[in-house]
Amino acid sequence: MEVEVELSRIIINETSDQQVIVLKERHGQRGFPIVIGIVEIFAIDRRLKGIKPPRPMTHDLLADIIEGVGARVERIVIDDLRNHTFYAKIHLSIDGRRVQVDSRPSDAIALGAAIDAPIFVAEHVFDLTSP
């Protein structure tokens, strides 16, 4: 089972390569942080603030390619947590087919922010992140 989440916080520390985003259930109280890179955090932050760079950034380029080949991102799913590492899939539809693409959560969320795709978390990931 998957639970829809939203990006509830972005914590930027410019003196570190490790940044933090917090995902929270859209209709609940559970949430957890994910450590991501500085490039991804700035891409997400710019998108959420409505700042459009003069040239496409990597995640914007990927969104343009997906659209250009006639595909659509249906959703982003954080689907596992192993050895303190989160895993994600980008769910696409193209020509009536559904395709799942393996992704780092940070890249998937940055892409999702670029195109307003919904983000989901597998129920067992919440179980693994609970104290």
C-alpha positions as a Markdown table, in Angstrom:
| # | Residue | x | y | z |
|---|---|---|---|---|
| 1 | Met | 0.0 | 0.0 | 0.0 |
| 2 | Glu | 1.2 | 3.5 | -0.8 |
| 3 | Val | 0.5 | 6.7 | 1.2 |
| 4 | Glu | 0.4 | 10.1 | -0.5 |
| 5 | Val | 2.9 | 12.6 | 1.0 |
| 6 | Glu | 3.9 | 16.2 | 0.6 |
| 7 | Leu | 7.1 | 18.0 | 1.0 |
| 8 | Ser | 6.6 | 19.7 | 4.3 |
| 9 | Arg | 10.1 | 21.2 | 5.0 |
| 10 | Ile | 13.3 | 22.0 | 3.2 |
| 11 | Ile | 16.4 | 22.5 | 5.4 |
| 12 | Ile | 19.2 | 24.1 | 3.5 |
| 13 | Asn | 22.7 | 24.3 | 5.0 |
| 14 | Glu | 25.0 | 25.9 | 2.6 |
| 15 | Thr | 28.1 | 24.8 | 4.6 |
| 16 | Ser | 27.3 | 21.1 | 4.0 |
| 17 | Asp | 26.8 | 18.8 | 1.0 |
| 18 | Gln | 24.1 | 17.1 | 2.9 |
| 19 | Gln | 20.7 | 18.8 | 2.9 |
| 20 | Val | 17.4 | 17.6 | 4.3 |
| 21 | Ile | 13.8 | 17.4 | 3.0 |
| 22 | Val | 11.0 | 16.3 | 5.2 |
| 23 | Leu | 8.1 | 14.3 | 3.7 |
| 24 | Lys | 4.8 | 14.2 | 5.6 |
| 25 | Glu | 1.6 | 12.3 | 5.0 |
| 26 | Arg | -0.9 | 14.4 | 3.1 |
| 27 | His | -3.8 | 13.3 | 5.4 |
| 28 | Gly | -2.0 | 12.2 | 8.5 |
| 29 | Gln | 0.8 | 12.9 | 11.0 |
| 30 | Arg | 3.6 | 10.6 | 10.0 |
| 31 | Gly | 6.7 | 11.9 | 8.3 |
| 32 | Phe | 10.4 | 11.5 | 8.0 |
| 33 | Pro | 13.5 | 13.3 | 6.7 |
| 34 | Ile | 15.6 | 12.3 | 3.7 |
| 35 | Val | 19.2 | 13.6 | 3.3 |
| 36 | Ile | 19.8 | 14.8 | -0.3 |
| 37 | Gly | 22.5 | 16.7 | -2.2 |
| 38 | Ile | 22.9 | 20.4 | -2.5 |
| 39 | Val | 22.1 | 20.5 | -6.3 |
| 40 | Glu | 18.8 | 18.7 | -5.7 |
| 41 | Ile | 17.7 | 20.8 | -2.8 |
| 42 | Phe | 18.3 | 24.0 | -4.7 |
| 43 | Ala | 16.4 | 22.6 | -7.7 |
| 44 | Ile | 13.5 | 21.8 | -5.5 |
| 45 | Asp | 13.7 | 25.1 | -3.6 |
| 46 | Arg | 13.8 | 27.1 | -6.9 |
| 47 | Arg | 10.8 | 25.3 | -8.3 |
| 48 | Leu | 8.7 | 25.7 | -5.1 |
| 49 | Lys | 9.5 | 29.4 | -5.1 |
| 50 | Gly | 8.5 | 29.7 | -8.8 |
| 51 | Ile | 12.0 | 30.8 | -9.9 |
| 52 | Lys | 12.6 | 29.7 | -13.5 |
| 53 | Pro | 16.3 | 29.5 | -14.5 |
| 54 | Pro | 17.1 | 31.1 | -17.9 |
| 55 | Arg | 18.2 | 27.6 | -19.2 |
| 56 | Pro | 16.7 | 24.3 | -18.2 |
| 57 | Met | 18.3 | 22.6 | -15.2 |
| 58 | Thr | 18.8 | 18.8 | -15.3 |
| 59 | His | 15.4 | 18.0 | -13.7 |
| 60 | Asp | 13.6 | 20.5 | -16.0 |
| 61 | Leu | 15.4 | 18.9 | -19.0 |
| 62 | Leu | 14.3 | 15.4 | -17.9 |
| 63 | Ala | 10.7 | 16.7 | -17.6 |
| 64 | Asp | 10.9 | 18.2 | -21.1 |
| 65 | Ile | 12.3 | 14.9 | -22.5 |
| 66 | Ile | 9.5 | 12.9 | -20.9 |
| 67 | Glu | 6.9 | 15.2 | -22.3 |
| 68 | Gly | 8.6 | 15.4 | -25.6 |
| 69 | Val | 8.4 | 11.6 | -26.2 |
| 70 | Gly | 4.7 | 11.6 | -25.2 |
| 71 | Ala | 5.1 | 10.2 | -21.8 |
| 72 | Arg | 3.6 | 11.4 | -18.5 |
| 73 | Val | 4.9 | 11.0 | -14.9 |
| 74 | Glu | 2.0 | 9.5 | -13.0 |
| 75 | Arg | 3.6 | 9.5 | -9.6 |
| 76 | Ile | 6.9 | 9.3 | -7.6 |
| 77 | Val | 7.1 | 6.5 | -5.1 |
| 78 | Ile | 9.6 | 6.1 | -2.3 |
| 79 | Asp | 9.4 | 2.4 | -2.2 |
| 80 | Asp | 12.1 | 1.1 | 0.1 |
| 81 | Leu | 14.7 | 1.8 | 2.8 |
| 82 | Arg | 17.7 | -0.5 | 3.1 |
| 83 | Asn | 20.9 | 0.1 | 5.1 |
| 84 | His | 19.9 | 3.8 | 5.7 |
| 85 | Thr | 19.4 | 4.4 | 2.0 |
| 86 | Phe | 16.0 | 5.3 | 0.5 |
| 87 | Tyr | 15.0 | 4.0 | -2.9 |
| 88 | Ala | 12.4 | 5.4 | -5.3 |
| 89 | Lys | 10.6 | 4.7 | -8.6 |
| 90 | Ile | 9.3 | 7.2 | -11.2 |
| 91 | His | 6.0 | 5.8 | -12.6 |
| 92 | Leu | 5.5 | 6.8 | -16.2 |
| 93 | Ser | 2.7 | 6.2 | -18.7 |
| 94 | Ile | 3.5 | 6.2 | -22.4 |
| 95 | Asp | 1.3 | 4.9 | -25.3 |
| 96 | Gly | -0.9 | 3.0 | -22.9 |
| 97 | Arg | 2.0 | 1.3 | -21.2 |
| 98 | Arg | 3.1 | 1.8 | -17.7 |
| 99 | Val | 6.8 | 2.0 | -17.0 |
| 100 | Gln | 8.7 | 2.2 | -13.7 |
| 101 | Val | 12.2 | 3.8 | -13.6 |
| 102 | Asp | 14.6 | 3.3 | -10.7 |
| 103 | Ser | 15.7 | 6.6 | -9.2 |
| 104 | Arg | 17.4 | 8.2 | -6.3 |
| 105 | Pro | 14.6 | 9.8 | -4.2 |
| 106 | Ser | 16.2 | 13.2 | -4.5 |
| 107 | Asp | 16.2 | 13.1 | -8.3 |
| 108 | Ala | 12.6 | 11.8 | -8.4 |
| 109 | Ile | 11.4 | 14.4 | -6.0 |
| 110 | Ala | 13.2 | 17.2 | -7.9 |
| 111 | Leu | 11.5 | 15.9 | -11.1 |
| 112 | Gly | 8.2 | 15.7 | -9.3 |
| 113 | Ala | 8.6 | 19.3 | -8.1 |
| 114 | Ala | 9.3 | 20.4 | -11.7 |
| 115 | Ile | 6.1 | 18.9 | -13.0 |
| 116 | Asp | 3.8 | 18.8 | -9.9 |
| 117 | Ala | 3.7 | 15.0 | -9.8 |
| 118 | Pro | 2.2 | 13.4 | -6.7 |
| 119 | Ile | 4.6 | 11.7 | -4.3 |
| 120 | Phe | 3.8 | 8.5 | -2.5 |
| 121 | Val | 5.6 | 6.4 | 0.2 |
| 122 | Ala | 5.2 | 2.7 | 0.6 |
| 123 | Glu | 3.6 | 1.9 | 3.9 |
| 124 | His | 6.5 | -0.3 | 5.0 |
| 125 | Val | 8.9 | 2.6 | 4.6 |
| 126 | Phe | 6.9 | 4.5 | 7.3 |
| 127 | Asp | 7.3 | 1.5 | 9.5 |
| 128 | Leu | 11.0 | 1.4 | 8.9 |
| 129 | Thr | 11.4 | 5.1 | 9.7 |
| 130 | Ser | 9.3 | 5.0 | 13.0 |
| 131 | Pro | 11.2 | 5.2 | 16.3 |
